[in-house]
Amino acid sequence: MKNDKIYFENLDSIRFIAATMVFLGHGLSDSYKYLPNNSLKNFLDLISSGATGVSIFFVLSGFLITYLLILELELNSKINIKNFYIRRVLRIWPLYFAIGIISFIIYNSPEALIGIGDRIFYSLSFLSNFVKCFYSGILMPEAVTWSVSIEEQFYLFWPLLFLFLPHKFWLPAILFTIICSIVFRVFNFNDATILYFHSLSVLLDLGIGGLFAYLIKTQNKFKSFFENTATKSHFVFFLISVCLLYWNVKIFDFKYGHAIGRIFISTSFACIICAQAITKSNSILNLKNFSFANKWGKYTYGIYLIHPIALTIIGLIAEAINFQKVNTINAFIIAAVGYILTLFISKLSYTFYESRFLKLKYKFATIKTHE
């Protein structure tokens, strides 16, 4: 077990790509919808899908948490549940609540106060995914914090499965979780809001990520398959995901298509994550080779939570100097400047704020990992 890989360098780039997709989803919004070139519009739609970015994060979280829980049991013969929760609190809460305070200050208007007043319990208790997360006409940080709420809910109950259930019940428990989510999605197939925001709907992504981690840790053939993936395999996995996303509407254009289509899309994400995580090849598609994305991967939590504020600041400046989103070029310029500001603030946040809590977090680590 000493050689078991617990730092997956390639996954930093996946985090960065997912965070950038969420940024583009909010930063570009509908600014390119009137471009004359349909192929270009479809491409921009593909890379600026916040929903896709969030789904990648969920699958990734399910994979990593499950992998590390099983590894901790293998190394220590137990899970230190107290330390697990402390580590999650130290990683998630400081920036989450800081963003909440900053949001309250920035959007301190009667309309915002009414909205925040109605939702403050949900935000403080990490249940904000159960309420609508947008204010009309303004981009609020709550537009992204709902997904953090779902992850915190997942972190609360998921370790308990491995702590209290015998090993032989782990796979049935994971499959039961996935099946329950699928059934819930099918019953709510015509409600896009429920499919997107509800914890039971999103549990599909987290469960699929967890299932793949379990299979890698317990099935040698499954693990060997992904260890032996190389350039060709990586390309095929990427191609499958792109095709599923690009032709998503056409492929799943039937009654329950929107509800069950995510099974295939999330599974394609899980294949990419597994292949990137444990491959032993020097594939040219190893994402760690993309140095910029790999370098900025550790800042993605900040990028994810901070970008709505950065976009709001840039939007206010653009309005003050009368630089409006009157055309696609202007919208792209505003988004580009917002992206640069997001990266800048995120790095400052990580260096001078988040890192203080991360150092404390490592004191509660039962196995050594990288954040």
C-alpha positions as CSV (number, residue, x, y, z in Angstrom):
1,M,0.0,0.0,0.0
2,K,3.0,2.3,0.4
3,N,3.1,2.9,-3.3
4,D,-0.7,3.4,-3.7
5,K,-1.1,6.7,-5.5
6,I,-3.1,9.3,-3.4
7,Y,-2.2,12.4,-5.3
8,F,-3.7,12.6,-8.8
9,E,-1.8,15.3,-10.5
10,N,-3.8,15.1,-13.7
11,L,-7.0,15.9,-11.8
12,D,-5.9,19.5,-11.1
13,S,-6.4,20.3,-14.8
14,I,-9.8,18.7,-14.7
15,R,-10.8,21.0,-11.8
16,F,-9.5,24.0,-13.6
17,I,-11.4,23.1,-16.8
18,A,-14.6,22.5,-14.9
19,A,-14.3,25.9,-13.0
20,T,-13.6,27.7,-16.3
21,M,-16.7,26.2,-17.9
22,V,-18.8,27.5,-15.0
23,F,-17.1,30.9,-15.4
24,L,-17.9,31.0,-19.1
25,G,-21.4,30.0,-18.4
26,H,-21.9,33.0,-16.3
27,G,-19.5,35.3,-18.0
28,L,-20.6,34.8,-21.6
29,S,-24.2,34.1,-20.7
30,D,-26.3,34.5,-23.9
31,S,-23.9,37.0,-25.6
32,Y,-23.1,34.7,-28.5
33,K,-26.6,33.4,-29.2
34,Y,-27.0,35.8,-32.2
35,L,-23.8,34.9,-34.0
36,P,-24.5,33.9,-37.6
37,N,-22.3,30.8,-37.4
38,N,-24.2,27.9,-35.9
39,S,-21.2,25.7,-35.5
40,L,-19.4,28.4,-33.5
41,K,-22.5,29.0,-31.4
42,N,-22.7,25.3,-30.7
43,F,-19.0,25.2,-29.7
44,L,-19.3,28.1,-27.4
45,D,-22.4,26.5,-25.9
46,L,-20.4,23.4,-25.3
47,I,-17.4,25.0,-23.5
48,S,-19.5,27.5,-21.6
49,S,-21.9,25.1,-20.0
50,G,-21.9,25.8,-16.2
51,A,-24.1,22.7,-15.8
52,T,-21.4,20.5,-17.3
53,G,-18.7,22.1,-15.2
54,V,-20.7,21.5,-12.0
55,S,-21.5,17.9,-13.0
56,I,-17.8,17.2,-13.5
57,F,-17.1,18.6,-10.0
58,F,-19.7,16.3,-8.5
59,V,-18.4,13.2,-10.2
60,L,-14.9,14.1,-9.2
61,S,-15.9,14.7,-5.6
62,G,-17.7,11.3,-5.4
63,F,-14.6,9.6,-6.9
64,L,-12.0,11.3,-4.6
65,I,-13.9,11.0,-1.3
66,T,-14.8,7.4,-1.9
67,Y,-11.2,6.5,-2.9
68,L,-9.7,8.2,0.1
69,L,-12.2,6.7,2.5
70,I,-11.5,3.2,1.3
71,L,-7.7,3.9,1.3
72,E,-7.9,5.2,4.9
73,L,-9.6,2.0,6.0
74,E,-7.0,-0.1,4.2
75,L,-4.1,1.8,5.8
76,N,-5.5,2.4,9.3
77,S,-8.2,-0.3,9.6
78,K,-10.6,2.5,10.5
79,I,-12.0,5.9,9.5
80,N,-11.4,8.8,11.8
81,I,-14.8,10.4,11.1
82,K,-14.1,13.4,13.4
83,N,-11.0,14.3,11.5
84,F,-12.8,13.8,8.2
85,Y,-15.4,16.4,9.1
86,I,-12.9,18.8,10.5
87,R,-10.9,18.6,7.3
88,R,-14.0,19.3,5.2
89,V,-14.9,22.2,7.4
90,L,-11.5,23.8,7.2
91,R,-11.4,23.4,3.4
92,I,-15.0,24.5,2.6
93,W,-16.3,26.8,5.3
94,P,-13.8,29.7,5.5
95,L,-14.2,30.9,1.9
96,Y,-17.8,29.9,1.7
97,F,-18.8,32.1,4.6
98,A,-16.4,34.9,3.6
99,I,-18.2,35.0,0.2
100,G,-21.5,35.1,2.0
101,I,-20.4,38.2,4.0
102,I,-19.0,39.9,1.0
103,S,-22.2,39.2,-1.0
104,F,-24.3,40.8,1.8
105,I,-22.1,43.9,1.7
106,I,-22.0,44.2,-2.1
107,Y,-25.7,43.6,-2.7
108,N,-26.9,45.5,0.3
109,S,-30.1,46.8,-1.4
110,P,-33.7,46.4,-0.3
111,E,-34.3,43.8,-3.0
112,A,-31.2,41.8,-2.0
113,L,-31.9,42.1,1.7
114,I,-35.4,40.6,1.1
115,G,-33.9,37.8,-0.9
116,I,-31.1,37.1,1.6
117,G,-33.5,37.3,4.5
118,D,-35.7,34.7,2.9
119,R,-32.7,32.4,2.3
120,I,-30.3,33.0,5.1
121,F,-31.3,29.8,7.0
122,Y,-30.7,27.8,3.8
123,S,-27.3,29.4,3.2
124,L,-26.1,28.9,6.8
125,S,-27.3,25.3,6.9
126,F,-26.0,24.3,3.5
127,L,-29.5,23.8,2.1
128,S,-29.4,26.6,-0.4
129,N,-29.8,24.2,-3.4
130,F,-33.5,23.8,-2.3
131,V,-34.3,27.4,-3.1
132,K,-33.9,29.4,-6.3
133,C,-30.3,30.7,-6.4
134,F,-30.6,33.7,-8.7
135,Y,-31.7,37.3,-8.4
136,S,-33.4,38.7,-11.4
137,G,-31.1,40.9,-13.5
138,I,-28.0,40.5,-11.3
139,L,-25.4,37.8,-10.9
140,M,-25.2,36.7,-7.3
141,P,-22.6,34.5,-5.7
142,E,-25.5,32.3,-4.5
143,A,-25.7,31.2,-8.2
144,V,-22.8,28.9,-7.4
145,T,-22.9,28.3,-3.6
146,W,-25.9,25.9,-4.1
147,S,-23.6,23.3,-5.4
148,V,-21.3,23.6,-2.3
149,S,-24.4,22.9,-0.2
150,I,-24.9,19.7,-2.1
151,E,-21.3,18.6,-1.6
152,E,-21.5,19.4,2.1
153,Q,-24.7,17.2,2.3
154,F,-22.8,14.5,0.6
155,Y,-19.8,14.8,2.8
156,L,-22.1,14.5,5.9
157,F,-23.7,11.1,5.1
158,W,-21.4,9.4,2.6
159,P,-18.5,8.5,5.0
160,L,-21.1,6.9,7.3
161,L,-21.8,4.2,4.7
162,F,-18.2,3.0,4.9
163,L,-17.9,3.6,8.7
164,F,-20.9,1.5,9.7
165,L,-21.6,-0.9,6.9
166,P,-19.6,-4.2,6.5
167,H,-17.4,-4.3,3.4
168,K,-19.8,-6.7,1.6
169,F,-22.6,-4.1,1.7
170,W,-20.6,-1.2,0.3
171,L,-21.3,-2.0,-3.4
172,P,-25.1,-2.6,-2.8
173,A,-25.2,0.7,-0.8
174,I,-23.6,2.6,-3.6
175,L,-25.8,1.0,-6.3
176,F,-28.9,1.6,-4.2
177,T,-27.9,5.3,-3.9
178,I,-27.5,5.6,-7.7
179,I,-30.8,3.7,-8.4
180,C,-32.7,5.9,-5.9
181,S,-31.4,9.0,-7.7
182,I,-32.3,7.7,-11.1
183,V,-35.8,6.8,-9.9
184,F,-36.2,10.3,-8.4
185,R,-35.0,11.9,-11.7
186,V,-37.5,9.8,-13.7
187,F,-40.4,10.8,-11.5
188,N,-39.4,14.4,-11.9
189,F,-38.4,14.2,-15.6
190,N,-40.4,17.2,-16.6
191,D,-39.1,19.6,-13.9
192,A,-35.8,21.0,-15.0
193,T,-35.3,22.9,-11.7
194,I,-35.7,19.7,-9.7
195,L,-33.4,17.8,-12.0
196,Y,-30.7,20.5,-11.7
197,F,-30.8,21.6,-8.1
198,H,-32.3,18.8,-6.0
199,S,-29.9,16.8,-3.9
200,L,-31.5,13.5,-4.9
201,S,-31.1,14.4,-8.6
202,V,-27.4,15.4,-8.3
203,L,-26.6,12.3,-6.1
204,L,-26.4,10.4,-9.4
205,D,-23.1,12.2,-10.3
206,L,-21.7,11.7,-6.8
207,G,-22.7,8.1,-6.7
208,I,-21.2,7.3,-10.1
209,G,-17.9,8.9,-9.1
210,G,-18.0,6.8,-5.9
211,L,-18.9,3.6,-7.8
212,F,-15.8,4.0,-10.1
213,A,-13.6,4.7,-7.1
214,Y,-14.9,1.6,-5.3
215,L,-14.3,-0.6,-8.4
216,I,-10.8,0.7,-8.8
217,K,-10.0,-0.1,-5.1
218,T,-11.6,-3.5,-5.1
219,Q,-11.5,-4.9,-8.7
220,N,-8.0,-5.5,-10.0
221,K,-9.1,-6.0,-13.7
222,F,-11.0,-2.7,-13.5
223,K,-8.0,-0.9,-12.0
224,S,-5.6,-2.4,-14.5
225,F,-7.8,-1.3,-17.4
226,F,-7.5,2.4,-16.4
227,E,-3.8,2.0,-15.4
228,N,-3.1,0.9,-18.9
229,T,-5.0,3.6,-20.7
230,A,-2.8,5.7,-23.1
231,T,-3.2,8.3,-25.7
232,K,-5.7,6.4,-27.8
233,S,-7.9,5.5,-24.9
234,H,-7.8,9.0,-23.5
235,F,-8.8,10.4,-26.8
236,V,-11.8,8.0,-27.1
237,F,-13.0,8.9,-23.6
238,F,-12.8,12.7,-24.4
239,L,-14.5,12.1,-27.7
240,I,-17.4,10.2,-26.2
241,S,-17.9,12.9,-23.6
242,V,-17.8,15.7,-26.2
243,C,-20.2,13.9,-28.5
244,L,-22.7,13.2,-25.7
245,L,-22.6,16.9,-24.7
246,Y,-22.6,18.3,-28.2
247,W,-25.6,16.2,-29.4
248,N,-27.2,15.9,-25.9
249,V,-30.5,17.3,-27.0
250,K,-30.8,15.1,-30.1
251,I,-29.5,11.9,-28.4
252,F,-31.9,12.1,-25.4
253,D,-34.9,13.6,-27.2
254,F,-37.5,11.3,-25.7
255,K,-39.8,11.4,-22.8
256,Y,-37.4,10.5,-20.0
257,G,-34.3,11.5,-21.9
258,H,-33.4,14.5,-19.9
259,A,-33.7,12.5,-16.7
260,I,-31.6,9.5,-17.7
261,G,-29.2,11.1,-20.2
262,R,-27.1,12.3,-17.3
263,I,-26.3,8.6,-16.4
264,F,-24.3,8.3,-19.6
265,I,-22.7,11.8,-19.5
266,S,-21.6,11.3,-15.9
267,T,-20.3,7.9,-16.6
268,S,-18.2,9.4,-19.5
269,F,-16.8,11.9,-17.0
270,A,-16.0,9.1,-14.5
271,C,-14.1,7.3,-17.2
272,I,-12.0,10.4,-18.0
273,I,-11.3,11.0,-14.3
274,C,-10.3,7.4,-13.6
275,A,-8.1,7.3,-16.7
276,Q,-6.4,10.5,-15.8
277,A,-6.1,9.6,-12.1
278,I,-4.3,6.3,-12.3
279,T,-2.9,5.9,-15.8
280,K,0.7,4.7,-15.8
281,S,1.4,5.8,-19.4
282,N,3.0,9.0,-20.7
283,S,0.0,9.8,-22.8
284,I,0.2,13.1,-24.7
285,L,-3.4,13.6,-23.3
286,N,-2.3,13.4,-19.7
287,L,-3.8,16.6,-18.5
288,K,-0.9,17.4,-16.3
289,N,0.9,18.3,-19.5
290,F,-1.3,21.4,-19.8
291,S,0.9,23.3,-17.4
292,F,-1.3,26.4,-17.1
293,A,-4.5,24.4,-16.2
294,N,-2.4,22.1,-14.0
295,K,-0.8,25.0,-12.1
296,W,-4.1,26.8,-11.5
297,G,-6.0,23.7,-10.5
298,K,-5.3,24.3,-6.8
299,Y,-7.1,27.7,-7.0
300,T,-10.3,26.3,-8.5
301,Y,-12.4,26.5,-5.3
302,G,-11.7,30.2,-5.2
303,I,-12.3,30.6,-8.9
304,Y,-15.6,28.9,-8.5
305,L,-16.9,30.9,-5.6
306,I,-15.2,34.3,-6.4
307,H,-16.0,34.7,-10.1
308,P,-19.6,36.0,-9.7
309,I,-18.2,38.9,-7.6
310,A,-15.4,39.6,-10.1
311,L,-17.9,39.7,-12.9
312,T,-20.1,42.0,-10.9
313,I,-17.2,44.4,-10.3
314,I,-16.2,44.4,-14.0
315,G,-19.8,44.9,-14.9
316,L,-20.1,47.9,-12.7
317,I,-16.9,49.4,-14.1
318,A,-18.0,48.7,-17.6
319,E,-21.3,50.5,-16.9
320,A,-19.5,53.4,-15.3
321,I,-17.4,54.0,-18.4
322,N,-20.3,53.3,-20.7
323,F,-18.8,50.1,-22.1
324,Q,-22.0,48.1,-22.6
325,K,-22.7,44.5,-23.8
326,V,-24.2,45.9,-27.1
327,N,-22.5,43.2,-29.2
328,T,-20.6,39.9,-28.9
329,I,-17.2,41.5,-29.0
330,N,-17.8,43.8,-26.1
331,A,-19.3,40.9,-24.1
332,F,-16.2,38.8,-24.8
333,I,-14.0,41.6,-23.7
334,I,-15.9,42.1,-20.4
335,A,-15.8,38.3,-19.8
336,A,-12.0,38.2,-20.5
337,V,-11.3,41.0,-18.1
338,G,-13.6,39.4,-15.5
339,Y,-11.7,36.1,-16.0
340,I,-8.3,37.8,-15.3
341,L,-9.7,39.5,-12.2
342,T,-11.1,36.2,-11.0
343,L,-7.8,34.4,-11.4
344,F,-6.0,37.3,-9.6
345,I,-8.4,37.4,-6.6
346,S,-8.5,33.6,-6.4
347,K,-4.7,33.4,-6.1
348,L,-4.7,36.1,-3.5
349,S,-7.5,34.3,-1.6
350,Y,-5.6,31.1,-1.6
351,T,-2.2,32.6,-0.7
352,F,-3.3,34.9,2.1
353,Y,-6.5,33.4,3.4
354,E,-7.3,29.8,2.4
355,S,-3.8,28.5,2.9
356,R,-4.0,29.4,6.6
357,F,-6.8,27.0,7.1
358,L,-5.3,24.4,4.8
359,K,-2.2,24.2,7.0
360,L,-4.4,23.6,10.0
361,K,-6.4,21.0,7.9
362,Y,-3.2,19.0,7.3
363,K,-2.9,18.5,11.1
364,F,-6.0,16.4,11.0
365,A,-4.9,14.3,7.9
366,T,-4.9,10.6,8.5
367,I,-3.3,9.9,5.1
368,K,-1.1,12.3,3.2
369,T,-2.8,14.0,0.2
370,H,-2.4,17.2,-1.7
371,E,-5.1,19.9,-1.7
